[in-house]
Amino acid sequence: MIVLYSVCSSKTLYTLDSVADWASHKYGIGLPEWSSDFSQPATTSAVPIDAKWEDIRIKIRKGNIIAYSYKENKWEKKTFGEIGLLNKRTQGPNNQGAILIGLSHSKNYPTNEPRQSKHAKAISLLGKSLRTLIGIKSDPFIAYNKTDGWKPRFKLTDARSDADKRAEKAALHEEYD
């Protein structure tokens, strides 16, 4: 829902947060967050500069949302589109997003094939997106090995069905004749 800005004006004005939420939900478009004076982008990451990837938890949520937490602190969230993991044509995860989802299911990357330069490029692009999201400069993946491929240094889970499971558990089931 888009919310009208509370300041009186001769023009219709909307709050930036509501427009950003609408654009993200409807079209997968990420808009920057702005401070109250609208002149500087706001910094929202709760991750300290000296943080390590081992202290990060990442959850993939329904609706192409990625959430992260540092040492069990508050969960921050962004859309796949905001960090470059969304295919703009299909509005689904792009190749890097699909790799991240596969890794959340403990799948190896690459799967059952020898390492190629396209795999290294894809994992590099995914790492760049994650470094941008979290703000940690080091490599988010353990170095490639033939047995396991690349593995994340952070805890990664796929929580896309969690909301559905909670709703099903909370639902009241009654039979009618």
N, C-alpha and C positions, 0 to 999 in steps of 0.2 A: 504494500500500500504506500503510495506517495503522500507525504505529509506536507501541508502548507507551512511556509515559514511564518512565524508569529509576528514579525515586524509589519506594521501597516505600510502599504505602498500602493501606487496606482497600477502596478503590474503584479501578476500572479507569480509568487516566488515559492520554491519548494526547498525543503531542507536537503542539504547535500547527502546526509546519511541515508535518507529515504530513497533518493534517486539512485545512490550507489547500490543499495539493497535490491531495488527494482531491476536495475540494469544487470546485476549479477544473477538474480534469480531467473529473469525472463530471457536474457540473451547470453549469459555467461561472460559479460563484459565487466572487467575490473576497473573501478575508478579509484584514483588516489584518495587517501584520507587527508583532510586539511585541518589545520589548527583553527582556533576560533576567529582569528583575524583573517583567515583565508589567504594569507600571503606565503606561508611556508608549508610544505608537506609535513604532516605529523609523524613522529617516530613512535611506533606502537609495540615494537618487539620488547618482550620482558626478559630477553636472554642477555646475560652480561657478556662483555667482550672476551673474557677469559674462559668462557664455557667450552665444554668438550661435547662431541657428538654422543658419547656414551651416556650423557645426562639428559638427552633429548628423547621425548616420546612423540611419535607422529601417528595420527589416526586418519584414515581415509573415511570420510563420511558420505552419506547419501547426498545426491545433488551436486556431485563434483566439488565437494568441499574438503579441504585438508586442514586439520587442526594439529597444533603442536603445543607441547608443554615442556618447561625446563624444571627438572627436579620436583615433579608433582605440583608445580604452581598452577596458576590459572591457565586455562586452555585459550590459546589465540587461534583464530581461524581466518582462512583466505579461500578464495575460489581457485580452481585449477586454472581458470583463465588469467587470474592476476599474476600467477607465477609461471606461465608459459607451458602448462600441461594440458591445454584444451585444444582440440581440433576445431577450428572456427567453422568449418563447413558442416561437420556432423554434430557439433556441440557435445561430443563425447571426448573421453581421454585421447590424447595424441599418443605417439609411440612411447615417449618418455613417461606419460601418465600410465600407460598400459604396463610398462616395465615396473613402475612403482607398485601398482596393484599386484602384479605377479610376485614381486618380492615380499609383499605383505602376506602372501599365502605360502611363504617359505619355498618358492620355486627358485631354481637357479637361473641366472642370466649370464650368458646365453644358455638356452636349453638344448641339450643334446647335439651341439655342433661346435666345431672349433672356433676359437676367438678370431674375429675379423675386425678390420678397421671400422666398419659400420657399427659394431657393437661398442667399441671404445668411444666412438663419437657420441652415440646415444647415451651412454652412461656419463660421459663428460657433460652433455647438455642437461641431463637430469641432475647431476651434482651442482651445476651452476644455478639451476632453479632452486634447489634446496638451500644452497649457500645464500642466495638472495632472500629466501623466505626466513631463514633462521638468523642469519648474520654471522655465522661462524665461518672463518676463512679456510680452515683445513678441509681435506677431502672427506666427504661423508661416507665413503665406501672403503671397505677393506680391499687391499690390492688383489687383483685377479689371480686365481689359481685354477688349474685345469679341472680339479674335482668339483669345486663349488662355484666357479665364476666369480662375480662380484657380490659381496654381501654388505648390507648396511651396518654402519657403526652404531646406529640409533635403534631404539625399539620401535618397530613398525607393525601396526595392526590394521586390518580392514574392518571398519565398524559400520559399513553401509547398511547392514540389516539390523543393527541394534535397536533403532527406533521402532521398526516393525515388530520386533520381538517383544519390546516393552509394551507396545499397544495391544498386541495379542494377549499377553499375560494379564494386562489390566482390564481387558474386555469382559463384559458380563455375557455369558452364553445362556440363552433361554430358549426352550423349545415351545413352539406354538402349534396348535392343531388347526 
